[in-house]
């Protein structure tokens, strides 16, 4: 199957068409009459269940091997496409009691046996076998065991691309340098271009992510906003300079986000500048309120000490909180006239 180089999305109908064409094109040549008749019947059976690929195929694992499944028409699709299907839900061969209780059963057969044995309760041994089998299912609810994981590593060939079935989900599985990787398809990684694979090395989901070349992905540290010195007086030249630096930082950050949006082909909203300015104004106001509160606290302590020394109260007057930001904006506007290369609200 070959897709267009610039193709970003494909519909389910298009995908079904590609798979159907692939099955017909890969039909073996020079088959005997009987073999060709069987192959054509398999193709018809596969086409009849092909639509289920959009919602999910019904497969029934068997606990005897990583490639063992109960035969169903759905498995014909994998056979005709030449894709191996695996699972990792196996019984530890050293656990003899569980091995006897599970036997050669598939998952559906084992569940039916447990229900029947628990309902009859005629023989103590049957009840015991049902209890052991039920405990195995509860203990391995993740549908992956360490023995199964070891078997997967042993059976799957190097550079083999296959399908892994677990918890009613099909995953793309690949082996690279004797390590198993699952294709990362979670919606949360849609915009993370460096998250492509995740390791399959434990049964409890403790894994790490890699990029397309299987290099471990490290999440970049978030950008930090400059933090002002709490000792700088409100409305001082130092404070105005700091506000100017914050404005530059936010402007550069906003420009970077805009470049990323254009680079990814996403539409640029006309309100992005307004939103950025509003966010910047809110940050300045919060910082102003914090510093005014700090200034009041410091001045209040000093006033209290003075009053205790002179035996009388001292009224400390200050401007309203609205005056501080207004003066700051006026000075910032003057600063803007000096530097035309920066945009300051």
HELIX and SHEET records of a PDB file:
HELIX    1   1 UNK A   12  UNK A   25  1                                  14    
HELIX    2   2 UNK A   33  UNK A   49  1                                  17    
HELIX    3   3 UNK A   50  UNK A   54  5                                   5    
HELIX    4   4 UNK A   74  UNK A   81  1                                   8    
HELIX    5   5 UNK A   96  UNK A  102  1                                   7    
HELIX    6   6 UNK A  107  UNK A  120  1                                  14    
HELIX    7   7 UNK A  124  UNK A  139  1                                  16    
HELIX    8   8 UNK A  146  UNK A  155  1                                  10    
HELIX    9   9 UNK A  187  UNK A  189  5                                   3    
HELIX   10  10 UNK A  237  UNK A  263  1                                  27    
HELIX   11  11 UNK A  272  UNK A  310  1                                  39    
HELIX   12  12 UNK A  321  UNK A  338  1                                  18    
SHEET    1   A 6 UNK A  85  UNK A  86  0                                        
SHEET    2   A 6 UNK A 161  UNK A 166  1                                        
SHEET    3   A 6 UNK A 169  UNK A 176 -1                                        
SHEET    4   A 6 UNK A 179  UNK A 183 -1                                        
SHEET    5   A 6 UNK A 197  UNK A 199 -1                                        
SHEET    6   A 6 UNK A 209  UNK A 210 -1                                        
END                                                                             
